[in-house]
């Protein structure tokens, strides 16, 4: 997290000044993941960062207009999260 926050700061973003970060840790609990996805979308964020493919599907189900950026997902096209790597956009 410190590297992420440092990178944001290098680009002019600072927590409490011009960016707010909400964290949720579901520990692999599917029900908690769905609950947190709904909760985060209800906050009406500009973007959601998801670390790990297991949370992407519930976020996509909960959010139709919030952009979701995700990492640690080996095959996002095969999983149906994006249409293509060249032009990810919305799921197919």
Gaussian input, Z-matrix of N, CA and C with variables (Angstrom, degrees):
# hf/3-21g

backbone

0 1
 N
 C     1     B1
 C     2     B2     1     A1
 N     3     B3     2     A2     1     D1
 C     4     B4     3     A3     2     D2
 C     5     B5     4     A4     3     D3
 N     6     B6     5     A5     4     D4
 C     7     B7     6     A6     5     D5
 C     8     B8     7     A7     6     D6
 N     9     B9     8     A8     7     D7
 C    10    B10     9     A9     8     D8
 C    11    B11    10    A10     9     D9
 N    12    B12    11    A11    10    D10
 C    13    B13    12    A12    11    D11
 C    14    B14    13    A13    12    D12
 N    15    B15    14    A14    13    D13
 C    16    B16    15    A15    14    D14
 C    17    B17    16    A16    15    D15
 N    18    B18    17    A17    16    D16
 C    19    B19    18    A18    17    D17
 C    20    B20    19    A19    18    D18
 N    21    B21    20    A20    19    D19
 C    22    B22    21    A21    20    D20
 C    23    B23    22    A22    21    D21
 N    24    B24    23    A23    22    D22
 C    25    B25    24    A24    23    D23
 C    26    B26    25    A25    24    D24
 N    27    B27    26    A26    25    D25
 C    28    B28    27    A27    26    D26
 C    29    B29    28    A28    27    D27
 N    30    B30    29    A29    28    D28
 C    31    B31    30    A30    29    D29
 C    32    B32    31    A31    30    D30
 N    33    B33    32    A32    31    D31
 C    34    B34    33    A33    32    D32
 C    35    B35    34    A34    33    D33
 N    36    B36    35    A35    34    D34
 C    37    B37    36    A36    35    D35
 C    38    B38    37    A37    36    D36
 N    39    B39    38    A38    37    D37
 C    40    B40    39    A39    38    D38
 C    41    B41    40    A40    39    D39
 N    42    B42    41    A41    40    D40
 C    43    B43    42    A42    41    D41
 C    44    B44    43    A43    42    D42
 N    45    B45    44    A44    43    D43
 C    46    B46    45    A45    44    D44
 C    47    B47    46    A46    45    D45
 N    48    B48    47    A47    46    D46
 C    49    B49    48    A48    47    D47
 C    50    B50    49    A49    48    D48
 N    51    B51    50    A50    49    D49
 C    52    B52    51    A51    50    D50
 C    53    B53    52    A52    51    D51
 N    54    B54    53    A53    52    D52
 C    55    B55    54    A54    53    D53
 C    56    B56    55    A55    54    D54
 N    57    B57    56    A56    55    D55
 C    58    B58    57    A57    56    D56
 C    59    B59    58    A58    57    D57
 N    60    B60    59    A59    58    D58
 C    61    B61    60    A60    59    D59
 C    62    B62    61    A61    60    D60
 N    63    B63    62    A62    61    D61
 C    64    B64    63    A63    62    D62
 C    65    B65    64    A64    63    D63
 N    66    B66    65    A65    64    D64
 C    67    B67    66    A66    65    D65
 C    68    B68    67    A67    66    D66
 N    69    B69    68    A68    67    D67
 C    70    B70    69    A69    68    D68
 C    71    B71    70    A70    69    D69
 N    72    B72    71    A71    70    D70
 C    73    B73    72    A72    71    D71
 C    74    B74    73    A73    72    D72
 N    75    B75    74    A74    73    D73
 C    76    B76    75    A75    74    D74
 C    77    B77    76    A76    75    D75
 N    78    B78    77    A77    76    D76
 C    79    B79    78    A78    77    D77
 C    80    B80    79    A79    78    D78
 N    81    B81    80    A80    79    D79
 C    82    B82    81    A81    80    D80
 C    83    B83    82    A82    81    D81
 N    84    B84    83    A83    82    D82
 C    85    B85    84    A84    83    D83
 C    86    B86    85    A85    84    D84
 N    87    B87    86    A86    85    D85
 C    88    B88    87    A87    86    D86
 C    89    B89    88    A88    87    D87
 N    90    B90    89    A89    88    D88
 C    91    B91    90    A90    89    D89
 C    92    B92    91    A91    90    D90
 N    93    B93    92    A92    91    D91
 C    94    B94    93    A93    92    D92
 C    95    B95    94    A94    93    D93
 N    96    B96    95    A95    94    D94
 C    97    B97    96    A96    95    D95
 C    98    B98    97    A97    96    D96
 N    99    B99    98    A98    97    D97
 C   100   B100    99    A99    98    D98
 C   101   B101   100   A100    99    D99
 N   102   B102   101   A101   100   D100
 C   103   B103   102   A102   101   D101
 C   104   B104   103   A103   102   D102
 N   105   B105   104   A104   103   D103
 C   106   B106   105   A105   104   D104
 C   107   B107   106   A106   105   D105
 N   108   B108   107   A107   106   D106
 C   109   B109   108   A108   107   D107
 C   110   B110   109   A109   108   D108
 N   111   B111   110   A110   109   D109
 C   112   B112   111   A111   110   D110
 C   113   B113   112   A112   111   D111
 N   114   B114   113   A113   112   D112
 C   115   B115   114   A114   113   D113
 C   116   B116   115   A115   114   D114
 N   117   B117   116   A116   115   D115
 C   118   B118   117   A117   116   D116
 C   119   B119   118   A118   117   D117
 N   120   B120   119   A119   118   D118
 C   121   B121   120   A120   119   D119
 C   122   B122   121   A121   120   D120
 N   123   B123   122   A122   121   D121
 C   124   B124   123   A123   122   D122
 C   125   B125   124   A124   123   D123
 N   126   B126   125   A125   124   D124
 C   127   B127   126   A126   125   D125
 C   128   B128   127   A127   126   D126
 N   129   B129   128   A128   127   D127
 C   130   B130   129   A129   128   D128
 C   131   B131   130   A130   129   D129
 N   132   B132   131   A131   130   D130
 C   133   B133   132   A132   131   D131
 C   134   B134   133   A133   132   D132
 N   135   B135   134   A134   133   D133
 C   136   B136   135   A135   134   D134
 C   137   B137   136   A136   135   D135
 N   138   B138   137   A137   136   D136
 C   139   B139   138   A138   137   D137
 C   140   B140   139   A139   138   D138
 N   141   B141   140   A140   139   D139
 C   142   B142   141   A141   140   D140
 C   143   B143   142   A142   141   D141
 N   144   B144   143   A143   142   D142
 C   145   B145   144   A144   143   D143
 C   146   B146   145   A145   144   D144
 N   147   B147   146   A146   145   D145
 C   148   B148   147   A147   146   D146
 C   149   B149   148   A148   147   D147
 N   150   B150   149   A149   148   D148
 C   151   B151   150   A150   149   D149
 C   152   B152   151   A151   150   D150
 N   153   B153   152   A152   151   D151
 C   154   B154   153   A153   152   D152
 C   155   B155   154   A154   153   D153
 N   156   B156   155   A155   154   D154
 C   157   B157   156   A156   155   D155
 C   158   B158   157   A157   156   D156
 N   159   B159   158   A158   157   D157
 C   160   B160   159   A159   158   D158
 C   161   B161   160   A160   159   D159
 N   162   B162   161   A161   160   D160
 C   163   B163   162   A162   161   D161
 C   164   B164   163   A163   162   D162
 N   165   B165   164   A164   163   D163
 C   166   B166   165   A165   164   D164
 C   167   B167   166   A166   165   D165
 N   168   B168   167   A167   166   D166
 C   169   B169   168   A168   167   D167
 C   170   B170   169   A169   168   D168
 N   171   B171   170   A170   169   D169
 C   172   B172   171   A171   170   D170
 C   173   B173   172   A172   171   D171
 N   174   B174   173   A173   172   D172
 C   175   B175   174   A174   173   D173
 C   176   B176   175   A175   174   D174
 N   177   B177   176   A176   175   D175
 C   178   B178   177   A177   176   D176
 C   179   B179   178   A178   177   D177
 N   180   B180   179   A179   178   D178
 C   181   B181   180   A180   179   D179
 C   182   B182   181   A181   180   D180
 N   183   B183   182   A182   181   D181
 C   184   B184   183   A183   182   D182
 C   185   B185   184   A184   183   D183
 N   186   B186   185   A185   184   D184
 C   187   B187   186   A186   185   D185
 C   188   B188   187   A187   186   D186
 N   189   B189   188   A188   187   D187
 C   190   B190   189   A189   188   D188
 C   191   B191   190   A190   189   D189
 N   192   B192   191   A191   190   D190
 C   193   B193   192   A192   191   D191
 C   194   B194   193   A193   192   D192
 N   195   B195   194   A194   193   D193
 C   196   B196   195   A195   194   D194
 C   197   B197   196   A196   195   D195
 N   198   B198   197   A197   196   D196
 C   199   B199   198   A198   197   D197
 C   200   B200   199   A199   198   D198
 N   201   B201   200   A200   199   D199
 C   202   B202   201   A201   200   D200
 C   203   B203   202   A202   201   D201
 N   204   B204   203   A203   202   D202
 C   205   B205   204   A204   203   D203
 C   206   B206   205   A205   204   D204
 N   207   B207   206   A206   205   D205
 C   208   B208   207   A207   206   D206
 C   209   B209   208   A208   207   D207
 N   210   B210   209   A209   208   D208
 C   211   B211   210   A210   209   D209
 C   212   B212   211   A211   210   D210
 N   213   B213   212   A212   211   D211
 C   214   B214   213   A213   212   D212
 C   215   B215   214   A214   213   D213
 N   216   B216   215   A215   214   D214
 C   217   B217   216   A216   215   D215
 C   218   B218   217   A217   216   D216
 N   219   B219   218   A218   217   D217
 C   220   B220   219   A219   218   D218
 C   221   B221   220   A220   219   D219
 N   222   B222   221   A221   220   D220
 C   223   B223   222   A222   221   D221
 C   224   B224   223   A223   222   D222
 N   225   B225   224   A224   223   D223
 C   226   B226   225   A225   224   D224
 C   227   B227   226   A226   225   D225
 N   228   B228   227   A227   226   D226
 C   229   B229   228   A228   227   D227
 C   230   B230   229   A229   228   D228
 N   231   B231   230   A230   229   D229
 C   232   B232   231   A231   230   D230
 C   233   B233   232   A232   231   D231
 N   234   B234   233   A233   232   D232
 C   235   B235   234   A234   233   D233
 C   236   B236   235   A235   234   D234
 N   237   B237   236   A236   235   D235
 C   238   B238   237   A237   236   D236
 C   239   B239   238   A238   237   D237
 N   240   B240   239   A239   238   D238
 C   241   B241   240   A240   239   D239
 C   242   B242   241   A241   240   D240
 N   243   B243   242   A242   241   D241
 C   244   B244   243   A243   242   D242
 C   245   B245   244   A244   243   D243
 N   246   B246   245   A245   244   D244
 C   247   B247   246   A246   245   D245
 C   248   B248   247   A247   246   D246
 N   249   B249   248   A248   247   D247
 C   250   B250   249   A249   248   D248
 C   251   B251   250   A250   249   D249
 N   252   B252   251   A251   250   D250
 C   253   B253   252   A252   251   D251
 C   254   B254   253   A253   252   D252
 N   255   B255   254   A254   253   D253
 C   256   B256   255   A255   254   D254
 C   257   B257   256   A256   255   D255
 N   258   B258   257   A257   256   D256
 C   259   B259   258   A258   257   D257
 C   260   B260   259   A259   258   D258
 N   261   B261   260   A260   259   D259
 C   262   B262   261   A261   260   D260
 C   263   B263   262   A262   261   D261
 N   264   B264   263   A263   262   D262
 C   265   B265   264   A264   263   D263
 C   266   B266   265   A265   264   D264
 N   267   B267   266   A266   265   D265
 C   268   B268   267   A267   266   D266
 C   269   B269   268   A268   267   D267
 N   270   B270   269   A269   268   D268
 C   271   B271   270   A270   269   D269
 C   272   B272   271   A271   270   D270
 N   273   B273   272   A272   271   D271
 C   274   B274   273   A273   272   D272
 C   275   B275   274   A274   273   D273

   B1=1.4422
   B2=1.5225
   B3=1.3101
   B4=1.4590
   B5=1.5254
   B6=1.3327
   B7=1.4675
   B8=1.5313
   B9=1.3174
   B10=1.4670
   B11=1.5282
   B12=1.3226
   B13=1.4637
   B14=1.5253
   B15=1.3254
   B16=1.4625
   B17=1.5276
   B18=1.3167
   B19=1.4689
   B20=1.5159
   B21=1.3233
   B22=1.4610
   B23=1.5238
   B24=1.3302
   B25=1.4595
   B26=1.5297
   B27=1.3174
   B28=1.4623
   B29=1.5261
   B30=1.3110
   B31=1.4616
   B32=1.5281
   B33=1.3364
   B34=1.4537
   B35=1.5162
   B36=1.3289
   B37=1.4616
   B38=1.5174
   B39=1.3133
   B40=1.4612
   B41=1.5262
   B42=1.3176
   B43=1.4599
   B44=1.5284
   B45=1.3203
   B46=1.4544
   B47=1.5144
   B48=1.3353
   B49=1.4629
   B50=1.5292
   B51=1.3114
   B52=1.4598
   B53=1.5295
   B54=1.3177
   B55=1.4617
   B56=1.5328
   B57=1.3120
   B58=1.4604
   B59=1.5167
   B60=1.3022
   B61=1.4578
   B62=1.5243
   B63=1.3281
   B64=1.4624
   B65=1.5215
   B66=1.3096
   B67=1.4602
   B68=1.5200
   B69=1.3087
   B70=1.4537
   B71=1.5235
   B72=1.3243
   B73=1.4601
   B74=1.5241
   B75=1.3109
   B76=1.4558
   B77=1.5234
   B78=1.3138
   B79=1.4699
   B80=1.5292
   B81=1.3381
   B82=1.4624
   B83=1.5148
   B84=1.3039
   B85=1.4606
   B86=1.5350
   B87=1.3307
   B88=1.4648
   B89=1.5264
   B90=1.3134
   B91=1.4634
   B92=1.5263
   B93=1.3104
   B94=1.4603
   B95=1.5347
   B96=1.3317
   B97=1.4713
   B98=1.5268
   B99=1.3447
   B100=1.4719
   B101=1.5310
   B102=1.3323
   B103=1.4571
   B104=1.5335
   B105=1.3166
   B106=1.4645
   B107=1.5239
   B108=1.3301
   B109=1.4684
   B110=1.5247
   B111=1.3176
   B112=1.4685
   B113=1.5280
   B114=1.3136
   B115=1.4626
   B116=1.5308
   B117=1.3194
   B118=1.4664
   B119=1.5222
   B120=1.3135
   B121=1.4617
   B122=1.5296
   B123=1.3331
   B124=1.4670
   B125=1.5223
   B126=1.3291
   B127=1.4632
   B128=1.5269
   B129=1.3273
   B130=1.4662
   B131=1.5321
   B132=1.3322
   B133=1.4652
   B134=1.5285
   B135=1.3242
   B136=1.4619
   B137=1.5224
   B138=1.3222
   B139=1.4644
   B140=1.5271
   B141=1.3312
   B142=1.4643
   B143=1.5192
   B144=1.3259
   B145=1.4581
   B146=1.5200
   B147=1.3117
   B148=1.4657
   B149=1.5223
   B150=1.2999
   B151=1.4585
   B152=1.5203
   B153=1.3018
   B154=1.4605
   B155=1.5065
   B156=1.3161
   B157=1.4518
   B158=1.5080
   B159=1.3265
   B160=1.4617
   B161=1.5301
   B162=1.3137
   B163=1.4647
   B164=1.5246
   B165=1.3232
   B166=1.4642
   B167=1.5272
   B168=1.3218
   B169=1.4694
   B170=1.5302
   B171=1.3383
   B172=1.4699
   B173=1.5292
   B174=1.3372
   B175=1.4651
   B176=1.5203
   B177=1.3190
   B178=1.4716
   B179=1.5220
   B180=1.3254
   B181=1.4600
   B182=1.5264
   B183=1.3360
   B184=1.4606
   B185=1.5301
   B186=1.3150
   B187=1.4704
   B188=1.5153
   B189=1.3085
   B190=1.4594
   B191=1.5194
   B192=1.3286
   B193=1.4660
   B194=1.5239
   B195=1.3164
   B196=1.4615
   B197=1.5287
   B198=1.3370
   B199=1.4698
   B200=1.5280
   B201=1.3171
   B202=1.4585
   B203=1.5240
   B204=1.3153
   B205=1.4574
   B206=1.5150
   B207=1.3339
   B208=1.4557
   B209=1.5157
   B210=1.3224
   B211=1.4599
   B212=1.5265
   B213=1.3105
   B214=1.4536
   B215=1.5250
   B216=1.3225
   B217=1.4606
   B218=1.5247
   B219=1.3294
   B220=1.4613
   B221=1.5271
   B222=1.3161
   B223=1.4653
   B224=1.5279
   B225=1.3323
   B226=1.4644
   B227=1.5277
   B228=1.3320
   B229=1.4696
   B230=1.5226
   B231=1.3180
   B232=1.4616
   B233=1.5225
   B234=1.3298
   B235=1.4625
   B236=1.5264
   B237=1.3382
   B238=1.4607
   B239=1.5160
   B240=1.3306
   B241=1.4634
   B242=1.5200
   B243=1.3305
   B244=1.4622
   B245=1.5205
   B246=1.3310
   B247=1.4642
   B248=1.5241
   B249=1.3477
   B250=1.4553
   B251=1.5180
   B252=1.3162
   B253=1.4562
   B254=1.5243
   B255=1.3227
   B256=1.4682
   B257=1.5314
   B258=1.3227
   B259=1.4603
   B260=1.5277
   B261=1.3322
   B262=1.4593
   B263=1.5148
   B264=1.3135
   B265=1.4608
   B266=1.5114
   B267=1.2783
   B268=1.4598
   B269=1.5228
   B270=1.3192
   B271=1.4649
   B272=1.5234
   B273=1.3042
   B274=1.4829
   B275=1.5215
   A1=110.61
   A2=116.80
   A3=118.58
   A4=110.92
   A5=117.63
   A6=120.04
   A7=110.55
   A8=116.99
   A9=121.42
   A10=110.38
   A11=116.11
   A12=120.55
   A13=111.39
   A14=116.97
   A15=120.65
   A16=110.06
   A17=116.46
   A18=120.22
   A19=111.59
   A20=116.82
   A21=119.93
   A22=111.00
   A23=115.77
   A24=120.44
   A25=110.79
   A26=117.24
   A27=120.94
   A28=111.63
   A29=117.07
   A30=121.96
   A31=112.09
   A32=116.83
   A33=120.46
   A34=116.13
   A35=117.07
   A36=120.90
   A37=109.34
   A38=117.29
   A39=121.07
   A40=109.20
   A41=115.26
   A42=121.05
   A43=109.05
   A44=115.04
   A45=120.82
   A46=113.58
   A47=116.60
   A48=119.80
   A49=110.34
   A50=116.76
   A51=119.38
   A52=113.65
   A53=116.44
   A54=120.71
   A55=109.03
   A56=114.76
   A57=121.41
   A58=107.14
   A59=116.88
   A60=121.33
   A61=108.58
   A62=115.36
   A63=122.61
   A64=107.23
   A65=117.45
   A66=122.26
   A67=109.84
   A68=115.71
   A69=121.85
   A70=107.22
   A71=117.38
   A72=123.04
   A73=107.92
   A74=117.44
   A75=121.39
   A76=113.19
   A77=118.13
   A78=122.50
   A79=112.53
   A80=116.49
   A81=120.33
   A82=115.51
   A83=118.63
   A84=123.20
   A85=109.23
   A86=117.43
   A87=122.41
   A88=112.76
   A89=117.64
   A90=120.55
   A91=110.88
   A92=115.78
   A93=120.21
   A94=110.68
   A95=117.29
   A96=120.87
   A97=110.12
   A98=117.13
   A99=120.40
   A100=111.05
   A101=116.53
   A102=120.64
   A103=110.61
   A104=116.48
   A105=120.05
   A106=111.53
   A107=117.49
   A108=120.11
   A109=110.04
   A110=116.91
   A111=121.56
   A112=110.48
   A113=116.00
   A114=121.73
   A115=111.50
   A116=116.62
   A117=120.19
   A118=112.00
   A119=117.37
   A120=120.79
   A121=110.63
   A122=116.99
   A123=121.20
   A124=112.40
   A125=117.71
   A126=121.21
   A127=112.20
   A128=117.70
   A129=124.62
   A130=112.29
   A131=116.75
   A132=119.24
   A133=111.46
   A134=115.85
   A135=120.87
   A136=110.65
   A137=116.69
   A138=122.40
   A139=108.70
   A140=115.86
   A141=121.65
   A142=107.57
   A143=116.52
   A144=122.50
   A145=107.54
   A146=116.03
   A147=121.50
   A148=108.77
   A149=116.33
   A150=121.36
   A151=108.62
   A152=116.07
   A153=120.30
   A154=112.58
   A155=116.03
   A156=121.64
   A157=115.84
   A158=118.10
   A159=120.75
   A160=111.71
   A161=118.82
   A162=121.12
   A163=113.09
   A164=117.36
   A165=120.05
   A166=112.24
   A167=118.56
   A168=120.79
   A169=112.30
   A170=119.53
   A171=118.71
   A172=112.71
   A173=117.34
   A174=119.25
   A175=111.27
   A176=116.82
   A177=120.10
   A178=111.29
   A179=117.32
   A180=120.76
   A181=111.48
   A182=116.52
   A183=120.93
   A184=112.64
   A185=117.04
   A186=120.68
   A187=111.01
   A188=116.47
   A189=118.74
   A190=112.19
   A191=117.37
   A192=119.44
   A193=113.91
   A194=118.77
   A195=121.26
   A196=108.95
   A197=117.94
   A198=119.16
   A199=110.61
   A200=115.84
   A201=121.53
   A202=108.06
   A203=115.79
   A204=122.65
   A205=105.78
   A206=116.65
   A207=117.85
   A208=111.63
   A209=114.13
   A210=122.27
   A211=108.18
   A212=115.92
   A213=122.63
   A214=112.73
   A215=115.18
   A216=121.07
   A217=106.85
   A218=117.87
   A219=120.85
   A220=115.44
   A221=119.72
   A222=121.19
   A223=109.99
   A224=118.16
   A225=120.16
   A226=113.34
   A227=117.54
   A228=120.00
   A229=109.29
   A230=117.18
   A231=122.14
   A232=112.66
   A233=116.20
   A234=120.50
   A235=111.82
   A236=116.90
   A237=120.53
   A238=114.31
   A239=116.83
   A240=119.90
   A241=112.21
   A242=117.43
   A243=122.67
   A244=109.67
   A245=115.34
   A246=120.12
   A247=111.39
   A248=116.67
   A249=121.15
   A250=108.73
   A251=116.85
   A252=119.81
   A253=111.32
   A254=116.71
   A255=120.54
   A256=111.60
   A257=116.98
   A258=122.37
   A259=108.33
   A260=116.26
   A261=119.76
   A262=114.54
   A263=118.04
   A264=120.07
   A265=113.59
   A266=115.25
   A267=121.99
   A268=110.05
   A269=116.73
   A270=119.58
   A271=110.42
   A272=115.84
   A273=119.86
   A274=112.15
   D1=-35.96
   D2=-177.85
   D3=-64.05
   D4=-37.97
   D5=177.62
   D6=-65.85
   D7=-39.36
   D8=177.76
   D9=-62.37
   D10=-48.16
   D11=179.97
   D12=-64.62
   D13=-37.37
   D14=177.53
   D15=-65.12
   D16=-42.29
   D17=177.63
   D18=-61.78
   D19=-42.39
   D20=176.27
   D21=-59.73
   D22=-43.82
   D23=-178.70
   D24=-63.43
   D25=-38.01
   D26=178.48
   D27=-62.51
   D28=-25.62
   D29=178.87
   D30=-97.91
   D31=9.29
   D32=174.71
   D33=93.36
   D34=10.15
   D35=179.75
   D36=-101.88
   D37=132.99
   D38=179.58
   D39=-137.01
   D40=128.91
   D41=178.88
   D42=-59.24
   D43=131.89
   D44=-179.52
   D45=89.07
   D46=-15.37
   D47=178.45
   D48=-105.35
   D49=-58.00
   D50=-178.13
   D51=-137.25
   D52=13.29
   D53=175.44
   D54=-150.40
   D55=144.18
   D56=175.29
   D57=-122.26
   D58=134.82
   D59=-179.94
   D60=-120.29
   D61=127.05
   D62=176.20
   D63=-109.84
   D64=130.60
   D65=179.81
   D66=-109.43
   D67=143.32
   D68=172.37
   D69=-138.50
   D70=135.94
   D71=178.23
   D72=-124.00
   D73=113.33
   D74=-175.95
   D75=-98.18
   D76=-9.96
   D77=178.72
   D78=52.37
   D79=35.52
   D80=177.10
   D81=78.12
   D82=1.60
   D83=-179.55
   D84=-78.02
   D85=111.59
   D86=-174.77
   D87=-58.74
   D88=-41.58
   D89=179.72
   D90=-65.68
   D91=-41.91
   D92=178.45
   D93=-65.65
   D94=-37.86
   D95=177.59
   D96=-60.19
   D97=-46.63
   D98=179.17
   D99=-63.20
   D100=-41.42
   D101=179.58
   D102=-63.13
   D103=-45.56
   D104=-179.47
   D105=-67.46
   D106=-36.08
   D107=177.58
   D108=-60.06
   D109=-47.59
   D110=178.71
   D111=-62.60
   D112=-42.66
   D113=-179.69
   D114=-62.33
   D115=-45.79
   D116=-179.29
   D117=-65.74
   D118=-42.44
   D119=179.20
   D120=-63.29
   D121=-36.41
   D122=178.83
   D123=-63.48
   D124=-21.55
   D125=177.42
   D126=-74.70
   D127=-6.76
   D128=-179.70
   D129=54.07
   D130=55.43
   D131=-179.96
   D132=-74.58
   D133=163.80
   D134=174.86
   D135=-76.51
   D136=-29.02
   D137=-179.86
   D138=-160.04
   D139=153.67
   D140=174.94
   D141=-121.43
   D142=132.74
   D143=174.79
   D144=-105.38
   D145=121.64
   D146=-179.93
   D147=-113.37
   D148=124.68
   D149=178.90
   D150=-100.47
   D151=91.19
   D152=178.20
   D153=123.34
   D154=133.96
   D155=-175.16
   D156=-64.08
   D157=-25.03
   D158=-176.21
   D159=-64.08
   D160=-23.33
   D161=-178.62
   D162=-96.05
   D163=-10.18
   D164=-175.29
   D165=-66.73
   D166=-47.32
   D167=-178.12
   D168=-58.76
   D169=-48.94
   D170=177.43
   D171=-61.78
   D172=-35.43
   D173=177.04
   D174=-66.04
   D175=-42.91
   D176=178.46
   D177=-62.93
   D178=-35.56
   D179=178.10
   D180=-68.75
   D181=-35.59
   D182=-177.05
   D183=-83.49
   D184=-27.31
   D185=-172.96
   D186=-118.66
   D187=116.43
   D188=176.96
   D189=-98.31
   D190=-20.67
   D191=-176.83
   D192=-121.84
   D193=-9.06
   D194=-179.28
   D195=-87.29
   D196=125.05
   D197=176.35
   D198=-64.33
   D199=138.63
   D200=178.99
   D201=-119.88
   D202=120.50
   D203=176.22
   D204=-103.73
   D205=132.28
   D206=-178.01
   D207=-137.56
   D208=154.83
   D209=179.08
   D210=-129.19
   D211=172.32
   D212=176.28
   D213=57.50
   D214=40.79
   D215=176.90
   D216=-124.18
   D217=104.67
   D218=-170.99
   D219=-62.80
   D220=-35.45
   D221=-176.98
   D222=-139.40
   D223=75.22
   D224=-177.38
   D225=-64.83
   D226=-28.79
   D227=177.36
   D228=-71.18
   D229=-48.61
   D230=178.99
   D231=-61.71
   D232=-33.18
   D233=178.89
   D234=-77.87
   D235=-9.86
   D236=179.72
   D237=82.70
   D238=15.17
   D239=-179.50
   D240=-79.21
   D241=-32.50
   D242=-179.63
   D243=-137.15
   D244=158.04
   D245=-179.87
   D246=-73.81
   D247=-40.56
   D248=178.91
   D249=-160.11
   D250=162.17
   D251=177.56
   D252=-74.87
   D253=-31.52
   D254=-179.37
   D255=-69.02
   D256=-37.67
   D257=-179.86
   D258=-139.66
   D259=78.19
   D260=-171.28
   D261=-58.52
   D262=-52.63
   D263=178.50
   D264=45.42
   D265=-143.03
   D266=-179.67
   D267=-84.94
   D268=160.56
   D269=177.21
   D270=-60.46
   D271=153.66
   D272=-179.56
   D273=-64.23

